Amino acid sequence: MILSGFGTQSPPAGTKANRFTESSNFKIYLNWLILLSIFTLMTVTITPENAIANAAIAYKEYRC
């Protein structure tokens, strides 16, 4: 059942299962993309502004 989402099983004859597997695979990719973006946004907002400012100052001192 899980493998059918990745298009590994052959679809039964006379059905539109091929297009369905492609769309479900794309939905899985979209879900992971949304989860990763939410995780990165949460980590960016949770980190205090002092850490970001210190990292920017350290990067500027490292470059010059």
PDB file with one MODEL, atoms N, CA, C and O in Angstrom:
MODEL        1
ATOM      1  N   MET A   1       0.829  -1.201   0.000  1.00  0.00           N
ATOM      2  CA  MET A   1       0.000   0.000   0.000  1.00  0.00           C
ATOM      3  C   MET A   1       0.864   1.253   0.000  1.00  0.00           C
ATOM      4  O   MET A   1       0.569   2.221  -0.699  1.00  0.00           O
ATOM      5  N   ILE A   2       1.941   1.227   0.794  1.00  0.00           N
ATOM      6  CA  ILE A   2       2.819   2.397   0.827  1.00  0.00           C
ATOM      7  C   ILE A   2       3.615   2.485  -0.473  1.00  0.00           C
ATOM      8  O   ILE A   2       3.853   3.579  -0.986  1.00  0.00           O
ATOM      9  N   LEU A   3       4.030   1.323  -1.010  1.00  0.00           N
ATOM     10  CA  LEU A   3       4.838   1.343  -2.221  1.00  0.00           C
ATOM     11  C   LEU A   3       4.051   1.803  -3.432  1.00  0.00           C
ATOM     12  O   LEU A   3       4.642   2.242  -4.418  1.00  0.00           O
ATOM     13  N   SER A   4       2.718   1.713  -3.380  1.00  0.00           N
ATOM     14  CA  SER A   4       1.936   2.151  -4.532  1.00  0.00           C
ATOM     15  C   SER A   4       2.035   3.658  -4.716  1.00  0.00           C
ATOM     16  O   SER A   4       1.821   4.158  -5.820  1.00  0.00           O
ATOM     17  N   GLY A   5       2.359   4.396  -3.639  1.00  0.00           N
ATOM     18  CA  GLY A   5       2.495   5.835  -3.770  1.00  0.00           C
ATOM     19  C   GLY A   5       3.734   6.249  -4.528  1.00  0.00           C
ATOM     20  O   GLY A   5       3.798   7.366  -5.040  1.00  0.00           O
ATOM     21  N   PHE A   6       4.721   5.373  -4.611  1.00  0.00           N
ATOM     22  CA  PHE A   6       5.956   5.706  -5.294  1.00  0.00           C
ATOM     23  C   PHE A   6       6.020   5.132  -6.705  1.00  0.00           C
ATOM     24  O   PHE A   6       7.067   5.209  -7.350  1.00  0.00           O
ATOM     25  N   GLY A   7       4.940   4.566  -7.191  1.00  0.00           N
ATOM     26  CA  GLY A   7       4.905   4.103  -8.567  1.00  0.00           C
ATOM     27  C   GLY A   7       5.692   2.835  -8.811  1.00  0.00           C
ATOM     28  O   GLY A   7       6.122   2.599  -9.940  1.00  0.00           O
ATOM     29  N   THR A   8       5.901   2.005  -7.795  1.00  0.00           N
ATOM     30  CA  THR A   8       6.665   0.779  -8.000  1.00  0.00           C
ATOM     31  C   THR A   8       5.769  -0.368  -8.452  1.00  0.00           C
ATOM     32  O   THR A   8       6.220  -1.250  -9.184  1.00  0.00           O
ATOM     33  N   GLN A   9       4.504  -0.371  -8.027  1.00  0.00           N
ATOM     34  CA  GLN A   9       3.602  -1.443  -8.433  1.00  0.00           C
ATOM     35  C   GLN A   9       2.974  -1.108  -9.781  1.00  0.00           C
ATOM     36  O   GLN A   9       2.677   0.050 -10.074  1.00  0.00           O
ATOM     37  N   SER A  10       2.778  -2.143 -10.596  1.00  0.00           N
ATOM     38  CA  SER A  10       2.142  -1.915 -11.889  1.00  0.00           C
ATOM     39  C   SER A  10       0.646  -1.711 -11.696  1.00  0.00           C
ATOM     40  O   SER A  10       0.022  -2.449 -10.933  1.00  0.00           O
ATOM     41  N   PRO A  11       0.057  -0.733 -12.367  1.00  0.00           N
ATOM     42  CA  PRO A  11      -1.380  -0.497 -12.202  1.00  0.00           C
ATOM     43  C   PRO A  11      -2.201  -1.589 -12.858  1.00  0.00           C
ATOM     44  O   PRO A  11      -1.754  -2.183 -13.839  1.00  0.00           O
ATOM     45  N   PRO A  12      -3.390  -1.871 -12.345  1.00  0.00           N
ATOM     46  CA  PRO A  12      -4.248  -2.866 -12.993  1.00  0.00           C
ATOM     47  C   PRO A  12      -4.718  -2.390 -14.361  1.00  0.00           C
ATOM     48  O   PRO A  12      -4.707  -1.197 -14.661  1.00  0.00           O
ATOM     49  N   ALA A  13      -5.125  -3.342 -15.175  1.00  0.00           N
ATOM     50  CA  ALA A  13      -5.468  -3.019 -16.560  1.00  0.00           C
ATOM     51  C   ALA A  13      -6.766  -2.215 -16.610  1.00  0.00           C
ATOM     52  O   ALA A  13      -7.722  -2.503 -15.890  1.00  0.00           O
ATOM     53  N   GLY A  14      -6.777  -1.211 -17.470  1.00  0.00           N
ATOM     54  CA  GLY A  14      -7.988  -0.433 -17.687  1.00  0.00           C
ATOM     55  C   GLY A  14      -8.278   0.595 -16.622  1.00  0.00           C
ATOM     56  O   GLY A  14      -9.433   0.982 -16.444  1.00  0.00           O
ATOM     57  N   THR A  15      -7.247   1.058 -15.897  1.00  0.00           N
ATOM     58  CA  THR A  15      -7.462   2.086 -14.879  1.00  0.00           C
ATOM     59  C   THR A  15      -6.494   3.238 -15.114  1.00  0.00           C
ATOM     60  O   THR A  15      -5.529   3.112 -15.867  1.00  0.00           O
ATOM     61  N   LYS A  16      -6.764   4.347 -14.467  1.00  0.00           N
ATOM     62  CA  LYS A  16      -5.887   5.513 -14.565  1.00  0.00           C
ATOM     63  C   LYS A  16      -4.960   5.577 -13.356  1.00  0.00           C
ATOM     64  O   LYS A  16      -4.739   6.651 -12.797  1.00  0.00           O
ATOM     65  N   ALA A  17      -4.420   4.434 -12.955  1.00  0.00           N
ATOM     66  CA  ALA A  17      -3.624   4.394 -11.726  1.00  0.00           C
ATOM     67  C   ALA A  17      -2.256   5.032 -11.929  1.00  0.00           C
ATOM     68  O   ALA A  17      -1.631   5.471 -10.964  1.00  0.00           O
ATOM     69  N   ASN A  18      -1.780   5.091 -13.176  1.00  0.00           N
ATOM     70  CA  ASN A  18      -0.443   5.625 -13.400  1.00  0.00           C
ATOM     71  C   ASN A  18      -0.390   7.111 -13.065  1.00  0.00           C
ATOM     72  O   ASN A  18       0.541   7.575 -12.408  1.00  0.00           O
ATOM     73  N   ARG A  19      -1.394   7.849 -13.518  1.00  0.00           N
ATOM     74  CA  ARG A  19      -1.421   9.278 -13.226  1.00  0.00           C
ATOM     75  C   ARG A  19      -1.657   9.520 -11.737  1.00  0.00           C
ATOM     76  O   ARG A  19      -1.165  10.500 -11.177  1.00  0.00           O
ATOM     77  N   PHE A  20      -2.406   8.630 -11.102  1.00  0.00           N
ATOM     78  CA  PHE A  20      -2.657   8.785  -9.669  1.00  0.00           C
ATOM     79  C   PHE A  20      -1.374   8.597  -8.863  1.00  0.00           C
ATOM     80  O   PHE A  20      -1.137   9.324  -7.898  1.00  0.00           O
ATOM     81  N   THR A  21      -0.546   7.626  -9.252  1.00  0.00           N
ATOM     82  CA  THR A  21       0.692   7.406  -8.511  1.00  0.00           C
ATOM     83  C   THR A  21       1.623   8.598  -8.682  1.00  0.00           C
ATOM     84  O   THR A  21       2.301   8.988  -7.732  1.00  0.00           O
ATOM     85  N   GLU A  22       1.667   9.186  -9.878  1.00  0.00           N
ATOM     86  CA  GLU A  22       2.518  10.354 -10.068  1.00  0.00           C
ATOM     87  C   GLU A  22       2.035  11.519  -9.213  1.00  0.00           C
ATOM     88  O   GLU A  22       2.849  12.224  -8.616  1.00  0.00           O
ATOM     89  N   SER A  23       0.716  11.732  -9.147  1.00  0.00           N
ATOM     90  CA  SER A  23       0.203  12.847  -8.355  1.00  0.00           C
ATOM     91  C   SER A  23       0.432  12.608  -6.865  1.00  0.00           C
ATOM     92  O   SER A  23       0.749  13.548  -6.137  1.00  0.00           O
ATOM     93  N   SER A  24       0.276  11.358  -6.394  1.00  0.00           N
ATOM     94  CA  SER A  24       0.499  11.103  -4.976  1.00  0.00           C
ATOM     95  C   SER A  24       1.978  11.249  -4.633  1.00  0.00           C
ATOM     96  O   SER A  24       2.315  11.705  -3.541  1.00  0.00           O
ATOM     97  N   ASN A  25       2.870  10.866  -5.557  1.00  0.00           N
ATOM     98  CA  ASN A  25       4.297  11.058  -5.326  1.00  0.00           C
ATOM     99  C   ASN A  25       4.617  12.542  -5.229  1.00  0.00           C
ATOM    100  O   ASN A  25       5.426  12.952  -4.398  1.00  0.00           O
ATOM    101  N   PHE A  26       3.987  13.342  -6.071  1.00  0.00           N
ATOM    102  CA  PHE A  26       4.190  14.792  -6.010  1.00  0.00           C
ATOM    103  C   PHE A  26       3.626  15.372  -4.722  1.00  0.00           C
ATOM    104  O   PHE A  26       4.190  16.313  -4.163  1.00  0.00           O
ATOM    105  N   LYS A  27       2.500  14.810  -4.241  1.00  0.00           N
ATOM    106  CA  LYS A  27       1.938  15.283  -2.973  1.00  0.00           C
ATOM    107  C   LYS A  27       2.868  14.947  -1.815  1.00  0.00           C
ATOM    108  O   LYS A  27       3.013  15.747  -0.890  1.00  0.00           O
ATOM    109  N   ILE A  28       3.501  13.775  -1.850  1.00  0.00           N
ATOM    110  CA  ILE A  28       4.464  13.418  -0.804  1.00  0.00           C
ATOM    111  C   ILE A  28       5.635  14.394  -0.826  1.00  0.00           C
ATOM    112  O   ILE A  28       6.106  14.834   0.222  1.00  0.00           O
ATOM    113  N   TYR A  29       6.104  14.730  -2.039  1.00  0.00           N
ATOM    114  CA  TYR A  29       7.201  15.693  -2.162  1.00  0.00           C
ATOM    115  C   TYR A  29       6.786  17.061  -1.631  1.00  0.00           C
ATOM    116  O   TYR A  29       7.569  17.726  -0.952  1.00  0.00           O
ATOM    117  N   LEU A  30       5.558  17.487  -1.936  1.00  0.00           N
ATOM    118  CA  LEU A  30       5.077  18.778  -1.441  1.00  0.00           C
ATOM    119  C   LEU A  30       4.950  18.773   0.075  1.00  0.00           C
ATOM    120  O   LEU A  30       5.276  19.765   0.727  1.00  0.00           O
ATOM    121  N   ASN A  31       4.476  17.658   0.644  1.00  0.00           N
ATOM    122  CA  ASN A  31       4.352  17.584   2.100  1.00  0.00           C
ATOM    123  C   ASN A  31       5.715  17.707   2.772  1.00  0.00           C
ATOM    124  O   ASN A  31       5.853  18.421   3.765  1.00  0.00           O
ATOM    125  N   TRP A  32       6.734  17.009   2.233  1.00  0.00           N
ATOM    126  CA  TRP A  32       8.064  17.124   2.817  1.00  0.00           C
ATOM    127  C   TRP A  32       8.612  18.530   2.661  1.00  0.00           C
ATOM    128  O   TRP A  32       9.275  19.041   3.563  1.00  0.00           O
ATOM    129  N   LEU A  33       8.340  19.167   1.516  1.00  0.00           N
ATOM    130  CA  LEU A  33       8.820  20.531   1.298  1.00  0.00           C
ATOM    131  C   LEU A  33       8.180  21.494   2.291  1.00  0.00           C
ATOM    132  O   LEU A  33       8.856  22.364   2.841  1.00  0.00           O
ATOM    133  N   ILE A  34       6.875  21.339   2.522  1.00  0.00           N
ATOM    134  CA  ILE A  34       6.176  22.210   3.471  1.00  0.00           C
ATOM    135  C   ILE A  34       6.682  21.970   4.889  1.00  0.00           C
ATOM    136  O   ILE A  34       6.871  22.918   5.651  1.00  0.00           O
ATOM    137  N   LEU A  35       6.903  20.697   5.247  1.00  0.00           N
ATOM    138  CA  LEU A  35       7.397  20.401   6.590  1.00  0.00           C
ATOM    139  C   LEU A  35       8.789  20.989   6.811  1.00  0.00           C
ATOM    140  O   LEU A  35       9.067  21.553   7.870  1.00  0.00           O
ATOM    141  N   LEU A  36       9.665  20.855   5.808  1.00  0.00           N
ATOM    142  CA  LEU A  36      11.008  21.404   5.955  1.00  0.00           C
ATOM    143  C   LEU A  36      10.985  22.923   6.037  1.00  0.00           C
ATOM    144  O   LEU A  36      11.732  23.513   6.818  1.00  0.00           O
ATOM    145  N   SER A  37      10.127  23.567   5.233  1.00  0.00           N
ATOM    146  CA  SER A  37      10.058  25.031   5.279  1.00  0.00           C
ATOM    147  C   SER A  37       9.523  25.507   6.623  1.00  0.00           C
ATOM    148  O   SER A  37      10.017  26.492   7.174  1.00  0.00           O
ATOM    149  N   ILE A  38       8.506  24.808   7.162  1.00  0.00           N
ATOM    150  CA  ILE A  38       7.977  25.186   8.478  1.00  0.00           C
ATOM    151  C   ILE A  38       9.040  24.982   9.553  1.00  0.00           C
ATOM    152  O   ILE A  38       9.166  25.797  10.467  1.00  0.00           O
ATOM    153  N   PHE A  39       9.804  23.896   9.446  1.00  0.00           N
ATOM    154  CA  PHE A  39      10.848  23.642  10.442  1.00  0.00           C
ATOM    155  C   PHE A  39      11.921  24.725  10.407  1.00  0.00           C
ATOM    156  O   PHE A  39      12.366  25.194  11.455  1.00  0.00           O
ATOM    157  N   THR A  40      12.340  25.126   9.196  1.00  0.00           N
ATOM    158  CA  THR A  40      13.365  26.165   9.100  1.00  0.00           C
ATOM    159  C   THR A  40      12.830  27.505   9.596  1.00  0.00           C
ATOM    160  O   THR A  40      13.548  28.255  10.258  1.00  0.00           O
ATOM    161  N   LEU A  41      11.569  27.810   9.277  1.00  0.00           N
ATOM    162  CA  LEU A  41      10.984  29.061   9.772  1.00  0.00           C
ATOM    163  C   LEU A  41      10.908  29.068  11.297  1.00  0.00           C
ATOM    164  O   LEU A  41      11.177  30.090  11.927  1.00  0.00           O
ATOM    165  N   MET A  42      10.540  27.928  11.895  1.00  0.00           N
ATOM    166  CA  MET A  42      10.462  27.859  13.352  1.00  0.00           C
ATOM    167  C   MET A  42      11.841  28.027  13.976  1.00  0.00           C
ATOM    168  O   MET A  42      11.985  28.725  14.979  1.00  0.00           O
ATOM    169  N   THR A  43      12.851  27.398  13.397  1.00  0.00           N
ATOM    170  CA  THR A  43      14.192  27.523  13.972  1.00  0.00           C
ATOM    171  C   THR A  43      14.707  28.951  13.823  1.00  0.00           C
ATOM    172  O   THR A  43      15.394  29.455  14.711  1.00  0.00           O
ATOM    173  N   VAL A  44      14.384  29.604  12.715  1.00  0.00           N
ATOM    174  CA  VAL A  44      14.841  30.986  12.529  1.00  0.00           C
ATOM    175  C   VAL A  44      14.140  31.910  13.515  1.00  0.00           C
ATOM    176  O   VAL A  44      14.766  32.812  14.072  1.00  0.00           O
ATOM    177  N   THR A  45      12.848  31.697  13.736  1.00  0.00           N
ATOM    178  CA  THR A  45      12.125  32.587  14.644  1.00  0.00           C
ATOM    179  C   THR A  45      12.442  32.283  16.100  1.00  0.00           C
ATOM    180  O   THR A  45      12.386  33.184  16.937  1.00  0.00           O
ATOM    181  N   ILE A  46      12.777  31.023  16.429  1.00  0.00           N
ATOM    182  CA  ILE A  46      13.078  30.674  17.822  1.00  0.00           C
ATOM    183  C   ILE A  46      14.433  31.246  18.232  1.00  0.00           C
ATOM    184  O   ILE A  46      14.597  31.674  19.374  1.00  0.00           O
ATOM    185  N   THR A  47      15.413  31.259  17.312  1.00  0.00           N
ATOM    186  CA  THR A  47      16.738  31.770  17.665  1.00  0.00           C
ATOM    187  C   THR A  47      16.635  33.256  17.981  1.00  0.00           C
ATOM    188  O   THR A  47      15.990  33.993  17.235  1.00  0.00           O
ATOM    189  N   PRO A  48      17.250  33.713  19.061  1.00  0.00           N
ATOM    190  CA  PRO A  48      17.166  35.134  19.418  1.00  0.00           C
ATOM    191  C   PRO A  48      17.912  36.006  18.418  1.00  0.00           C
ATOM    192  O   PRO A  48      18.776  35.538  17.677  1.00  0.00           O
ATOM    193  N   GLU A  49      17.556  37.277  18.417  1.00  0.00           N
ATOM    194  CA  GLU A  49      18.184  38.190  17.467  1.00  0.00           C
ATOM    195  C   GLU A  49      19.647  38.441  17.814  1.00  0.00           C
ATOM    196  O   GLU A  49      20.432  38.823  16.945  1.00  0.00           O
ATOM    197  N   ASN A  50      20.022  38.230  19.080  1.00  0.00           N
ATOM    198  CA  ASN A  50      21.418  38.427  19.459  1.00  0.00           C
ATOM    199  C   ASN A  50      22.323  37.430  18.738  1.00  0.00           C
ATOM    200  O   ASN A  50      23.423  37.778  18.310  1.00  0.00           O
ATOM    201  N   ALA A  51      21.852  36.189  18.606  1.00  0.00           N
ATOM    202  CA  ALA A  51      22.665  35.173  17.942  1.00  0.00           C
ATOM    203  C   ALA A  51      22.854  35.527  16.469  1.00  0.00           C
ATOM    204  O   ALA A  51      23.940  35.351  15.919  1.00  0.00           O
ATOM    205  N   ILE A  52      21.799  36.022  15.836  1.00  0.00           N
ATOM    206  CA  ILE A  52      21.909  36.390  14.424  1.00  0.00           C
ATOM    207  C   ILE A  52      22.846  37.585  14.261  1.00  0.00           C
ATOM    208  O   ILE A  52      23.653  37.627  13.332  1.00  0.00           O
ATOM    209  N   ALA A  53      22.734  38.564  15.178  1.00  0.00           N
ATOM    210  CA  ALA A  53      23.607  39.736  15.100  1.00  0.00           C
ATOM    211  C   ALA A  53      25.059  39.346  15.352  1.00  0.00           C
ATOM    212  O   ALA A  53      25.958  39.832  14.667  1.00  0.00           O
ATOM    213  N   ASN A  54      25.295  38.473  16.332  1.00  0.00           N
ATOM    214  CA  ASN A  54      26.660  38.024  16.608  1.00  0.00           C
ATOM    215  C   ASN A  54      27.234  37.259  15.424  1.00  0.00           C
ATOM    216  O   ASN A  54      28.415  37.399  15.103  1.00  0.00           O
ATOM    217  N   ALA A  55      26.401  36.450  14.775  1.00  0.00           N
ATOM    218  CA  ALA A  55      26.876  35.708  13.609  1.00  0.00           C
ATOM    219  C   ALA A  55      27.212  36.667  12.475  1.00  0.00           C
ATOM    220  O   ALA A  55      28.190  36.459  11.758  1.00  0.00           O
ATOM    221  N   ALA A  56      26.406  37.721  12.305  1.00  0.00           N
ATOM    222  CA  ALA A  56      26.688  38.695  11.251  1.00  0.00           C
ATOM    223  C   ALA A  56      27.978  39.448  11.545  1.00  0.00           C
ATOM    224  O   ALA A  56      28.771  39.695  10.636  1.00  0.00           O
ATOM    225  N   ILE A  57      28.196  39.817  12.812  1.00  0.00           N
ATOM    226  CA  ILE A  57      29.425  40.537  13.173  1.00  0.00           C
ATOM    227  C   ILE A  57      30.639  39.633  12.975  1.00  0.00           C
ATOM    228  O   ILE A  57      31.666  40.068  12.453  1.00  0.00           O
ATOM    229  N   ALA A  58      30.516  38.373  13.395  1.00  0.00           N
ATOM    230  CA  ALA A  58      31.632  37.442  13.228  1.00  0.00           C
ATOM    231  C   ALA A  58      31.923  37.210  11.755  1.00  0.00           C
ATOM    232  O   ALA A  58      33.084  37.089  11.364  1.00  0.00           O
ATOM    233  N   TYR A  59      30.881  37.148  10.932  1.00  0.00           N
ATOM    234  CA  TYR A  59      31.091  36.947   9.498  1.00  0.00           C
ATOM    235  C   TYR A  59      31.762  38.172   8.884  1.00  0.00           C
ATOM    236  O   TYR A  59      32.619  38.040   8.011  1.00  0.00           O
ATOM    237  N   LYS A  60      31.374  39.369   9.340  1.00  0.00           N
ATOM    238  CA  LYS A  60      31.989  40.574   8.800  1.00  0.00           C
ATOM    239  C   LYS A  60      33.459  40.652   9.212  1.00  0.00           C
ATOM    240  O   LYS A  60      34.311  41.041   8.413  1.00  0.00           O
ATOM    241  N   GLU A  61      33.756  40.282  10.463  1.00  0.00           N
ATOM    242  CA  GLU A  61      35.147  40.275  10.899  1.00  0.00           C
ATOM    243  C   GLU A  61      35.945  39.199  10.177  1.00  0.00           C
ATOM    244  O   GLU A  61      37.138  39.378   9.928  1.00  0.00           O
ATOM    245  N   TYR A  62      35.312  38.098   9.840  1.00  0.00           N
ATOM    246  CA  TYR A  62      36.013  37.029   9.124  1.00  0.00           C
ATOM    247  C   TYR A  62      36.315  37.437   7.692  1.00  0.00           C
ATOM    248  O   TYR A  62      37.381  37.112   7.169  1.00  0.00           O
ATOM    249  N   ARG A  63      35.400  38.139   7.054  1.00  0.00           N
ATOM    250  CA  ARG A  63      35.602  38.542   5.661  1.00  0.00           C
ATOM    251  C   ARG A  63      36.703  39.589   5.547  1.00  0.00           C
ATOM    252  O   ARG A  63      37.561  39.475   4.672  1.00  0.00           O
ATOM    253  N   CYS A  64      36.702  40.603   6.407  1.00  0.00           N
ATOM    254  CA  CYS A  64      37.693  41.682   6.318  1.00  0.00           C
ATOM    255  C   CYS A  64      39.005  41.242   6.958  1.00  0.00           C
ATOM    256  O   CYS A  64      39.967  42.010   6.985  1.00  0.00           O
TER     257      CYS A  64
ENDMDL
END
